[in-house]
Amino acid sequence: PVSFSGKHKLAYVMLPKSGSSTARYMLKDKFQASETSLNLQPGSFEKGGQMAGVEVVSFVRDPLSRFFSQYDEAYVRTAPWQKGSNAFYVDPDTKEQRTPHPFPYLFDNIHSYHDYEDVFCPIASRKSRKDCIFRQSAENGTLARRLERFVGDYDGRDPFDVQ
């Protein structure tokens, strides 16, 4: 989909993990844009074409930063303990899951956000969970090994968080 404002002759092409949620919100709120399908082929921008006179914008992000952000999505939005619209949620009572997670090894022996936090911020290294917010990770290599495996498995074509 493309966010399009006919009034301002402006189209925004979304690239996931590159400020897309903020950009879509701002275009809708400030430019009266709506999400639609448009022909963005070069010929449509020529005189008389559907997109003639339309400016097209997009935002890009440093690829490594984008990748790490995408990896973080696996824990934040698609973790089996996250309810809501998460297709990978596992009901703790029935153990039922709507869709198998594409990278289940990310969550081996991690059943909640606190379990995950305990890996990178061990209980013995803190007085409270708040101590974990802004400090460097103290994980023992468990998450690093999972990241390395994920790097080999993830093709980057299917973002976890297209909203």
N, C-alpha and C positions, 0 to 999 in steps of 0.2 A: 504494500500500500504506500501511497504518497500522500503527504499532507499538502492540500492545495487551497490557495486563496485566490479565487477569481477576481475579487475586488482589488487585490494588490498584485495580481499576476505573478504569484510566487508559489513555487513548488519545493517541498522538502523531501529528499530521498533519505530514508532512514537506514543507518548502518548500526546494527546492534552494538551495545557497549561503547557507544561514542556520544553520549549525551542525548540519545534519541528520545527518552521519556520527557526530558525537560524541553527539548526542541518541539516535540509534538504538542505539549501543553501550551507553550508560548505561542505557537502558530495558531492554535485554536482560540486562545484567550485574547491575543493582541491583534491577530490578522484575520480572524473569522474563518480560519481554514477548517476543512473537514478531510477525513481520510477517504481516499478514493483510488481507483485504478486509472492510470493515465498512460497513454502511449508516449514513451520517452525516447523513441527512436529518432535519430538525427533529422529525418525528413519531416517529422511533425513540428519542428521548430522553424521551418522555412516559411516564407511569406505565404499566407493563406492556410498554413497548417494549423491543426488543433492547438498546438503549443506556441505559436508565433507570438513573440513579445514576452513570453514567460521567462522569468529568471529561476534557475534551479540551484538550490543550495544543498549542501550536505556537510557533515562534520566527520573528521577522521581522528583517530587516536593512535598514539604510539602502539605498535603491534604487541610489544611485550607487556605493556601496561594493560592493554585490552585482554590479552590472554590470561593474565593473573586475575583480572576482574571476572572474566568468564569462569575461571576455575573456582573462584570464591562463590559464584552463584550455585555451584553444586552443593555447597554446604548451607548457604543461606536460604535459598528458595526451593531447592529440590531434595533436601535431606528428608529421609523417611519419617522423621518425627514432626515435620512442618505440616500443619493442617492447612485448610483453606483450599485454594485452587490447585494445589500440588498433586499432580497425577501420580507421583511416586510415594505418596504418604502411605505408611503402613499402620493400620489400626492396631494399637498395642494389645487390645483384648482379643481380637479375632486373628491377628497377623495377616489380614487380607490387604492386598495392594492392587490398585486399579491397573497400573502399568509398571512392569519391571524397570528398575533404574538402569540406564545404559552403562553405568560405571559403579556397580554395587560395592566393589572393593574399597571405594572411598570411605565407606561407613562400617567396615568390619570392626566389631566390638565398640562401636560408637552408637549409642541409642538416644542421645539427646544433645542439645547444644552444650550443656554443661559437661557432658562426657568429652565432647570435642574440645572445649576450652581447657579441660584438665590435661589434654595431651600437649598443648602448646604453652600452658601456664599451670604447671603441676601444683597440686594442693600444698606441698611442702615449701613451695617458693613464694607463697603469697599469704597475706593476712585476710584479704577478702577478694571477691571476684572483681571488684573495681580496680584492683592492682593490675589486672590483665589488660585493661583497655589501651593504654598508651606505651606499653613497654615491649621490648624486643622478645621474640619467642624464645622459650626455653625447651622446645620439644626435642625428643630424643632420636629423631630421624624417621619416626613412623610416618609423619605427614610428608616429609621430603620424599620418601620412597613411593608413597602413593601419588605424589605430584609427578615424579619421574615416569611412573607407569601411565598416568593420565596423559602426559605429554606424548607418549608413543601411541596411545589409543585414540585421542581426540583429533578429529579432522578439521575442526574449526568451522565447518559449514553449517552446523545446526546449533545455534545458540540456545542455551537453556531458558533464557528469560525474555524471549520475544513476547511483548505484552500487547 
